[in-house]
């Protein structure tokens, strides 16, 4: 039961002991059993705060000064004020991993799975054995705006708003993105091209979308525009070819809807190849702008290797890869199984997956463009022949219908990969009720400095 907040007032100043940190990056303290959330506070801190928001059962405070710093506190690498991207930049990375592991435990305990074993969070290491925390993101979508002085702002949205803060030099992004952004900033300014204003719905340039294949160094660039064409288009193409030969394909994405959806379905190739090509787990993968691909290449390899080890393939398995995207997970395991079937709702991703199988000489793979939550539409022979399933659903997890269908099918093992521990825990409990057992959950840190954590869980039919 929540406690009605009658003890805190807006603009009140007080000293607060921080006892926890949530996955949104807010330190947590309490005043007479009322929870107070404080951005960038670290558990173990003693901080002076000003209350900036009061609700019936909680309050939000802003740090005025740190009275006694936590032993887990560290100096942030990034000093951009107001960016809503990082959650954990004020605490040590070792403590971040501890918080993420505890978050996974909490998610399972919350649904009644009290005895869950959660392994240490697995991380990517450099050659010296240090964790790779920065420069890992191979994909970024930068909103473009103007500040009060009319300067072009390229960055990310402020927390809980659509105000763009300048963050072109984000330390999480691949460092090769910054020079391209500065070239585009100069191009937009020098040619007097308008940028999008969300309030009025006017202006042309909405987002700059970059994606890099880290093993081949190929980059794709997409300009999201609120219009039908780009002024000075040939000048733009010539500029990119001259200054950034690493950009091997460039697209316009036409999005004229007044929406917070970044990209529409309408991509128009300006120049270059249709896709970029990367190498993941020894397999060559073609990636289009609209295709899902993990944003952390090296951590994705680690994740897929852990998933394959969990499955303990014997070479005779018939693998069904649901929510397969461009096929990266299943194809990474194709050398260790008898056959592979992928299911994906996005037609372009299905075409990518089929192409990726061909270019890797994999003849035992077939792909279907079907919503995995409507798997009953698959040919019965495909379902009846599968004995191992990979699940890598979106954050919302699996539908009740899919869980029920898989539980009734002759499936021996399910490798569940999730980006949301809470929906994973919910779905694991449902599978457990339907006759599956699980032993442990392995977290993998694909998103250092943020509140997100990826998880792998093996479910085995009893």
C-alpha positions as CSV (number, residue, x, y, z in Angstrom):
1,X,0.0,0.0,0.0
2,X,1.4,3.4,-0.9
3,X,1.8,6.1,1.7
4,X,0.1,9.4,1.0
5,X,2.7,12.2,0.7
6,X,1.9,14.9,3.2
7,X,5.4,15.6,4.4
8,X,7.1,17.0,1.3
9,X,6.5,20.2,-0.6
10,X,7.8,21.5,-3.9
11,X,11.0,23.5,-3.6
12,X,11.7,22.1,-0.1
13,X,15.4,21.4,0.5
14,X,16.6,18.5,2.6
15,X,19.5,16.1,3.0
16,X,18.7,12.6,1.8
17,X,20.4,9.2,2.2
18,X,20.4,7.3,-1.1
19,X,19.8,3.6,-0.5
20,X,19.2,2.2,-4.1
21,X,19.4,3.0,-7.8
22,X,16.7,2.1,-10.3
23,X,17.3,1.1,-13.9
24,X,16.3,4.6,-15.1
25,X,19.3,6.1,-13.3
26,X,17.5,7.6,-10.4
27,X,18.9,7.2,-6.9
28,X,16.2,6.2,-4.4
29,X,15.8,7.6,-0.9
30,X,12.9,7.8,1.6
31,X,11.4,10.5,3.8
32,X,8.9,9.1,6.3
33,X,8.2,6.2,4.0
34,X,7.7,8.4,1.0
35,X,10.0,7.5,-1.9
36,X,12.1,10.2,-3.4
37,X,13.8,9.7,-6.8
38,X,17.0,11.7,-7.5
39,X,18.6,11.8,-11.0
40,X,22.3,10.9,-11.0
41,X,22.4,10.0,-7.3
42,X,24.2,6.9,-6.3
43,X,23.4,4.4,-3.6
44,X,25.6,5.3,-0.6
45,X,25.4,9.0,-1.4
46,X,24.3,11.6,1.1
47,X,23.0,14.4,-0.9
48,X,21.3,17.8,-0.4
49,X,18.3,18.0,-2.8
50,X,15.5,20.3,-3.8
51,X,12.1,18.7,-4.3
52,X,11.0,19.5,-7.8
53,X,7.9,17.3,-8.2
54,X,5.5,16.0,-5.6
55,X,3.0,13.2,-6.2
56,X,0.7,11.5,-3.7
57,X,3.0,8.5,-3.3
58,X,6.4,9.7,-4.4
59,X,8.5,12.8,-5.1
60,X,11.4,13.8,-7.4
61,X,14.4,15.7,-6.2
62,X,17.3,17.5,-7.8
63,X,20.9,17.3,-6.4
64,X,22.1,20.7,-5.0
65,X,25.3,19.2,-3.6
66,X,26.8,15.9,-2.6
67,X,27.4,16.0,1.1
68,X,29.1,12.6,1.4
69,X,29.9,10.7,-1.9
70,X,29.2,7.0,-2.3
71,X,32.1,4.7,-2.7
72,X,30.4,3.6,-5.9
73,X,30.4,7.2,-7.3
74,X,32.7,8.0,-10.3
75,X,33.2,11.1,-12.5
76,X,31.1,10.9,-15.6
77,X,32.9,10.8,-18.9
78,X,30.1,12.7,-20.6
79,X,29.0,16.1,-19.2
80,X,26.1,16.8,-21.5
81,X,23.3,18.2,-19.2
82,X,19.8,16.9,-19.6
83,X,20.5,14.0,-22.1
84,X,18.1,11.1,-21.4
85,X,20.5,8.4,-22.8
86,X,22.7,7.2,-20.0
87,X,21.4,5.9,-16.6
88,X,24.6,4.9,-14.9
89,X,27.4,7.2,-15.9
90,X,27.9,8.5,-12.3
91,X,28.7,5.1,-10.8
92,X,31.5,2.6,-11.3
93,X,31.1,0.0,-14.0
94,X,31.5,-2.9,-11.5
95,X,28.6,-1.5,-9.4
96,X,26.5,-1.1,-12.6
97,X,26.9,-4.8,-13.3
98,X,25.9,-5.6,-9.8
99,X,22.8,-3.4,-10.1
100,X,21.9,-5.1,-13.4
101,X,22.2,-8.6,-12.0
102,X,20.0,-7.5,-9.0
103,X,17.5,-6.1,-11.5
104,X,17.2,-9.5,-13.2
105,X,16.8,-11.3,-9.8
106,X,14.1,-8.8,-8.8
107,X,12.2,-9.3,-12.0
108,X,12.0,-13.1,-11.4
109,X,11.3,-12.8,-7.6
110,X,8.5,-10.4,-8.5
111,X,6.6,-13.1,-10.4
112,X,7.2,-15.7,-7.6
113,X,10.3,-17.4,-9.0
114,X,12.3,-17.0,-5.8
115,X,14.9,-19.7,-6.4
116,X,16.2,-18.3,-9.7
117,X,19.9,-18.5,-10.3
118,X,21.3,-15.4,-12.0
119,X,24.8,-15.7,-13.2
120,X,27.3,-12.8,-13.2
121,X,26.7,-10.2,-16.0
122,X,28.9,-11.2,-18.9
123,X,30.9,-8.4,-20.6
124,X,33.1,-7.8,-23.6
125,X,36.8,-7.3,-22.8
126,X,39.5,-5.6,-24.8
127,X,42.9,-7.2,-25.4
128,X,44.1,-5.9,-22.0
129,X,41.2,-7.6,-20.2
130,X,39.3,-4.4,-19.5
131,X,35.6,-4.2,-20.1
132,X,34.5,-2.3,-23.2
133,X,32.2,0.4,-22.0
134,X,32.4,3.2,-24.6
135,X,32.2,3.5,-28.4
136,X,30.3,0.3,-28.8
137,X,27.1,1.5,-30.5
138,X,27.0,0.7,-34.2
139,X,23.7,2.5,-34.7
140,X,22.4,5.9,-33.8
141,X,19.3,8.0,-34.7
142,X,20.0,11.7,-34.0
143,X,17.1,14.1,-33.9
144,X,17.9,17.5,-35.4
145,X,16.6,20.8,-34.1
146,X,17.6,24.4,-33.5
147,X,18.3,26.2,-30.2
148,X,17.1,29.6,-29.1
149,X,19.9,31.3,-31.0
150,X,19.2,29.4,-34.3
151,X,22.1,27.1,-34.1
152,X,21.6,23.6,-35.4
153,X,21.5,21.0,-32.6
154,X,22.2,17.3,-33.3
155,X,21.9,15.0,-30.4
156,X,19.4,13.2,-28.3
157,X,16.2,13.9,-26.5
158,X,16.3,15.2,-22.9
159,X,14.9,12.8,-20.3
160,X,11.0,12.6,-20.5
161,X,10.8,15.2,-23.3
162,X,11.4,15.8,-26.9
163,X,13.7,18.7,-26.4
164,X,16.9,18.0,-28.3
165,X,20.2,18.4,-26.4
166,X,23.5,18.7,-28.3
167,X,25.2,15.3,-28.1
168,X,26.9,14.7,-31.4
169,X,30.0,13.6,-29.4
170,X,28.3,10.9,-27.4
171,X,30.9,8.6,-26.0
172,X,28.7,5.5,-26.4
173,X,28.5,5.9,-30.2
174,X,31.0,4.7,-32.7
175,X,33.6,7.5,-33.0
176,X,33.4,7.5,-36.8
177,X,29.9,9.0,-36.6
178,X,31.1,12.4,-35.3
179,X,32.9,13.6,-38.4
180,X,29.9,12.7,-40.6
181,X,27.5,14.6,-38.3
182,X,29.7,17.7,-38.5
183,X,29.7,17.5,-42.3
184,X,25.9,17.3,-42.3
185,X,25.6,20.2,-39.8
186,X,27.7,22.4,-42.1
187,X,25.8,21.3,-45.2
188,X,22.4,22.0,-43.6
189,X,23.6,25.4,-42.4
190,X,25.4,26.5,-45.5
191,X,22.5,25.6,-47.8
192,X,19.8,27.1,-45.5
193,X,17.9,23.9,-45.2
194,X,15.2,24.0,-42.5
195,X,15.1,21.5,-39.6
196,X,11.9,20.0,-38.2
197,X,9.9,21.6,-35.4
198,X,7.7,19.1,-33.6
199,X,5.3,21.7,-32.3
200,X,4.5,23.2,-35.7
201,X,5.2,20.2,-37.8
202,X,7.2,22.4,-40.1
203,X,10.8,22.0,-41.3
204,X,12.6,19.4,-43.4
205,X,15.4,17.5,-41.6
206,X,14.0,15.4,-38.8
207,X,16.7,12.8,-38.0
208,X,20.1,11.6,-39.1
209,X,20.3,7.8,-38.9
210,X,23.8,6.2,-39.0
211,X,24.7,2.5,-38.9
212,X,28.1,0.9,-39.1
213,X,29.3,-2.6,-39.9
214,X,32.2,-2.7,-37.6
215,X,34.0,-5.6,-39.2
216,X,34.0,-4.1,-42.7
217,X,33.9,-0.4,-41.7
218,X,30.9,0.2,-44.1
219,X,28.5,2.9,-43.0
220,X,24.9,3.6,-44.1
221,X,23.4,7.0,-43.8
222,X,19.7,7.8,-43.8
223,X,18.3,11.3,-43.7
224,X,14.7,11.3,-42.3
225,X,12.9,14.2,-43.9
226,X,9.5,15.9,-43.6
227,X,9.1,16.3,-47.3
228,X,9.3,14.6,-50.7
229,X,12.9,15.6,-51.7
230,X,16.2,17.0,-50.4
231,X,17.3,20.4,-51.8
232,X,20.8,20.4,-53.3
233,X,20.6,16.7,-53.4
234,X,23.5,16.2,-55.9
235,X,25.7,18.6,-53.8
236,X,24.9,16.4,-50.8
237,X,25.8,13.2,-52.7
238,X,29.1,14.7,-54.0
239,X,30.0,16.0,-50.6
240,X,29.6,12.6,-49.0
241,X,31.5,10.8,-51.7
242,X,34.3,13.3,-51.4
243,X,34.6,13.5,-47.6
244,X,33.3,10.2,-46.4
245,X,34.0,7.3,-48.7
246,X,33.2,5.0,-45.8
247,X,29.5,5.9,-46.4
248,X,28.7,3.2,-49.0
249,X,25.0,3.9,-49.1
250,X,22.7,6.8,-48.4
251,X,18.9,6.9,-48.2
252,X,16.2,9.4,-47.8
253,X,13.4,8.3,-45.4
254,X,10.2,10.3,-46.2
255,X,8.2,10.8,-43.0
256,X,5.6,13.5,-43.3
257,X,3.4,12.3,-40.5
258,X,3.2,14.4,-37.3
259,X,4.4,11.5,-35.1
260,X,7.2,10.5,-32.8
261,X,7.9,7.4,-34.9
262,X,11.4,8.1,-36.4
263,X,11.3,6.3,-39.7
264,X,8.4,5.6,-42.1
265,X,8.3,2.5,-44.4
266,X,9.4,4.7,-47.3
267,X,13.1,4.5,-48.0
268,X,14.6,6.0,-51.2
269,X,18.2,5.1,-52.1
270,X,20.2,8.1,-53.0
271,X,23.4,6.4,-54.0
272,X,25.5,3.3,-53.3
273,X,24.6,-0.2,-52.3
274,X,21.2,-1.3,-50.9
275,X,22.8,-2.5,-47.7
276,X,26.0,-2.7,-45.7
277,X,27.7,-6.0,-44.9
278,X,29.1,-7.1,-41.5
279,X,30.6,-10.3,-40.2
280,X,29.1,-11.7,-37.0
281,X,30.1,-15.1,-35.5
282,X,32.0,-15.8,-38.7
283,X,28.9,-15.2,-40.9
284,X,28.5,-12.5,-43.4
285,X,25.3,-10.5,-42.9
286,X,23.7,-7.9,-45.2
287,X,21.9,-5.2,-43.2
288,X,19.4,-2.7,-44.6
289,X,18.4,0.4,-42.7
290,X,15.0,-1.0,-41.7
291,X,16.4,-4.3,-40.4
292,X,16.9,-5.2,-36.8
293,X,20.6,-5.7,-35.9
294,X,22.1,-5.6,-32.4
295,X,23.7,-2.3,-31.7
296,X,26.8,-3.8,-29.9
297,X,28.6,-6.1,-32.3
298,X,31.1,-7.8,-30.0
299,X,28.5,-8.2,-27.2
300,X,26.1,-9.7,-29.6
301,X,28.7,-12.3,-30.6
302,X,29.2,-13.1,-26.9
303,X,25.4,-13.3,-26.4
304,X,24.9,-15.7,-29.3
305,X,27.9,-17.9,-28.2
306,X,26.4,-18.2,-24.7
307,X,23.0,-19.1,-26.2
308,X,24.6,-21.8,-28.4
309,X,26.5,-23.2,-25.4
310,X,23.3,-23.3,-23.4
311,X,21.6,-25.3,-26.1
312,X,24.4,-27.9,-26.2
313,X,23.7,-28.8,-29.8
314,X,24.5,-32.4,-30.9
315,X,24.2,-31.7,-34.7
316,X,20.8,-33.4,-35.2
317,X,18.6,-30.5,-34.0
318,X,16.0,-28.9,-36.2
319,X,16.0,-25.3,-35.1
320,X,13.1,-22.9,-35.3
321,X,14.2,-19.2,-35.0
322,X,11.2,-17.0,-34.1
323,X,11.5,-13.2,-34.4
324,X,14.6,-14.0,-36.5
325,X,15.1,-10.5,-38.1
326,X,17.9,-10.8,-40.7
327,X,18.7,-14.3,-39.4
328,X,21.8,-13.5,-37.3
329,X,21.1,-15.7,-34.3
330,X,20.0,-18.8,-36.2
331,X,22.7,-18.5,-38.8
332,X,25.4,-18.1,-36.1
333,X,24.3,-21.6,-35.0
334,X,23.8,-23.2,-38.4
335,X,27.0,-25.2,-38.3
336,X,25.9,-27.1,-35.2
337,X,22.4,-28.2,-36.3
338,X,20.6,-30.2,-38.9
339,X,18.2,-27.6,-40.2
340,X,17.1,-24.0,-39.6
341,X,13.7,-22.3,-40.1
342,X,13.3,-18.6,-39.4
343,X,10.1,-16.7,-38.8
344,X,9.9,-12.9,-39.1
345,X,7.0,-10.4,-39.7
346,X,9.1,-7.8,-41.6
347,X,9.2,-8.9,-45.3
348,X,12.5,-7.0,-46.0
349,X,14.1,-8.7,-43.0
350,X,13.0,-12.1,-44.3
351,X,14.6,-11.3,-47.7
352,X,17.8,-10.3,-45.9
353,X,17.8,-13.5,-43.9
354,X,17.4,-15.6,-47.1
355,X,20.1,-13.7,-48.8
356,X,22.4,-14.0,-45.8
357,X,21.9,-17.8,-45.8
358,X,22.8,-17.9,-49.5
359,X,26.0,-15.8,-49.3
360,X,27.2,-18.0,-46.4
361,X,26.5,-21.2,-48.4
362,X,23.9,-22.4,-45.9
363,X,21.5,-24.6,-47.7
364,X,19.6,-26.0,-44.7
365,X,17.8,-22.7,-43.9
366,X,14.3,-21.6,-44.8
367,X,12.5,-18.4,-43.9
368,X,8.8,-17.4,-43.6
369,X,7.2,-14.0,-43.4
370,X,4.7,-14.6,-40.6
371,X,4.0,-12.9,-37.3
372,X,5.5,-15.2,-34.7
373,X,2.6,-14.6,-32.4
374,X,0.4,-16.2,-35.1
375,X,2.7,-19.2,-35.5
376,X,-0.3,-21.5,-36.0
377,X,-0.3,-20.2,-39.6
378,X,3.0,-22.0,-40.2
379,X,2.8,-25.3,-42.2
380,X,2.2,-28.0,-39.6
381,X,5.1,-30.0,-40.9
382,X,7.5,-27.2,-40.0
383,X,6.2,-27.1,-36.4
384,X,6.1,-30.8,-36.0
385,X,9.6,-31.3,-37.2
386,X,11.2,-28.6,-34.9
387,X,12.7,-29.7,-31.6
388,X,14.6,-26.6,-30.5
389,X,13.3,-23.0,-30.6
390,X,15.0,-19.7,-30.3
391,X,12.9,-16.9,-29.0
392,X,14.1,-13.3,-29.3
393,X,10.9,-11.2,-29.1
394,X,10.6,-7.4,-28.7
395,X,10.4,-5.9,-25.3
396,X,6.8,-6.8,-24.8
397,X,7.7,-10.5,-24.8
398,X,5.7,-13.4,-26.1
399,X,1.9,-13.5,-26.4
400,X,0.0,-16.0,-24.3
401,X,-1.1,-17.8,-27.5
402,X,2.5,-18.3,-28.6
403,X,3.5,-19.7,-25.3
404,X,0.6,-22.1,-25.3
405,X,1.3,-23.2,-28.8
406,X,4.9,-23.9,-28.2
407,X,4.1,-25.7,-25.0
408,X,1.8,-28.1,-26.9
409,X,4.3,-28.6,-29.7
410,X,6.9,-31.4,-29.7
411,X,9.6,-28.9,-28.6
412,X,12.4,-30.2,-26.4
413,X,14.3,-26.9,-25.7
414,X,13.7,-23.2,-25.9
415,X,16.5,-20.7,-25.9
416,X,14.9,-17.5,-24.7
417,X,16.9,-14.3,-25.4
418,X,15.3,-11.2,-24.0
419,X,16.0,-7.4,-23.7
420,X,13.5,-7.0,-20.9
421,X,14.0,-9.1,-17.7
422,X,10.4,-8.3,-16.5
423,X,8.6,-9.8,-19.5
424,X,11.2,-12.7,-19.6
425,X,10.3,-13.6,-16.0
426,X,6.6,-13.4,-16.8
427,X,7.0,-15.7,-19.8
428,X,9.3,-18.1,-18.1
429,X,6.8,-18.6,-15.3
430,X,4.1,-19.3,-18.0
431,X,6.3,-21.8,-19.7
432,X,7.1,-23.4,-16.3
433,X,3.4,-23.9,-15.7
434,X,3.1,-25.6,-19.1
435,X,5.8,-28.2,-18.3
436,X,9.2,-26.5,-19.0
437,X,12.0,-26.4,-16.5
438,X,14.8,-23.8,-16.3
439,X,18.0,-23.7,-14.3
440,X,19.5,-20.2,-14.5
441,X,19.5,-16.9,-16.3
442,X,22.7,-15.4,-17.8
443,X,22.8,-11.6,-18.2
444,X,24.9,-10.1,-20.9
445,X,25.7,-6.4,-21.0
446,X,25.0,-5.2,-24.5
447,X,24.3,-1.7,-23.3
448,X,26.9,-0.4,-20.9
449,X,26.1,2.8,-19.0
450,X,22.4,2.4,-19.7
451,X,19.7,0.7,-17.6
452,X,19.2,-2.1,-20.2
453,X,20.5,-5.6,-19.9
454,X,20.1,-8.6,-22.2
455,X,19.4,-12.1,-20.8
456,X,19.6,-15.7,-21.9
457,X,17.6,-18.5,-20.4
458,X,17.3,-22.2,-21.4
459,X,14.0,-23.9,-21.0
460,X,13.8,-27.7,-21.2
461,X,10.6,-29.7,-21.6
462,X,10.2,-32.0,-18.5
